[in-house]
Amino acid sequence: MRTINIAIQFSRYPAGRVPEDGPFSGARFRDEWLIPILKDGEKAIIEMDGTRGYGSSFLEEAFGGLVRQGYTEDQVQSAFELHSSDPSIVEEVNEYITHGSDGATD
């Protein structure tokens, strides 16, 4: 199982929904890091500590966006193990995955 440390491998300042919002958007993280794992049938630990925080738009687009891209909730949940010292972040991401087909709300 691979480990992706967002703060080290992507950015300490992940923010925004789409690339127009900045270079470290949720869409970019989803497309460049998460979708390849799903396409390859791999599993990964997502280490979420070490960033300067997460906006809801980043988390919703990165993780909820996977469901809108056609992946099932079960596929996403089984592919990614979220690690964070703040359990509310993991809960928030799981809500976005569960409701990903509802569409982006912010």
N, C-alpha and C positions, 0 to 999 in steps of 0.2 A: 504494500500500500504506500502510495506517495504521500508526501506532506507538502502542502502549499502554505507558506507563511506570508500572509497578505502584506504585512508591514515590510518584510525583507524582500520578497520577490516581486511585489506589485507597487505598493506605495504606502508610506506612513500617513498619507493624506488622501485616502480614497473618498471621492465625492462626486455627486451628480448622477443623473440617470443616463444621459446620452453623451456621445463624444463632444457635442457642441457645448456641454456643461464644463468641460475640462478634460485634461489628458488621462485622468484616472477614474473614469466613469464606471458605473455598474455594468453598462452594456459592454464596454471593453473587457472588463474582468470576466464577465460571462462568456463572451465570444472567444477570448484568447486563452482562458484558463479552465473554465468549467465545462464548456461544450466538448473540447477535445477529450476530456476524461470520459464523459458519457459516450461519445462516439466510439472510443476504444474499448468500452466495457470495463474500464478500470474503476478503482475505488481510491478515494483520497481523504486524508485528514486536512481540514481547513483550519489553520491556526489563525485565530482572529485577534489575539492580543498584540499589543505593540503599536497599533495605529493611534492617531490623535482623535479617534472617534469615527462613527459611521452615521451618515445621514440616512434617513429612511428611504430616500429615492435611490441611493446606491444599493442598499440591501435588497429592496424590492425588485429593482431591475435585474440585478445579478442573479438572484435566486428565484424569485417569483417569475421572472422573465423566462426561465428555463421551461416552465410549464406552458407558457404562451408560445414557446418555440416548438412545442409538440411532445415534450418529455412528460411522462406521468409523474404524479406525486411520489409513487413508490420507487420509480427509477431514480429520482433525485435523492430521496431519503436514503436509499440503500447505497448510493454511490458516494455520498459525502458524510463524513463524521465531523461535526463542528466542535471546535474546542475554543472556549473562552472562559476567562476568570469571571466574567459578568454573565450569569445565566440569562439575564433579560435579552441579551443580544441573540443568543441561540433560540430563545422563545420567539423573538420577533421574526427571525429568519424562517423558522418553521411555520409561522402564521402566513408569511408571504408565499411559501411553497404550497401550503394548503389552499390558499386563495388565489394562486397565480393565474388561474384561468379567468378570474373576475376582471382582470385588466389593471393597468396602472391607475392609481387614484390620486397621486400628487404630482 
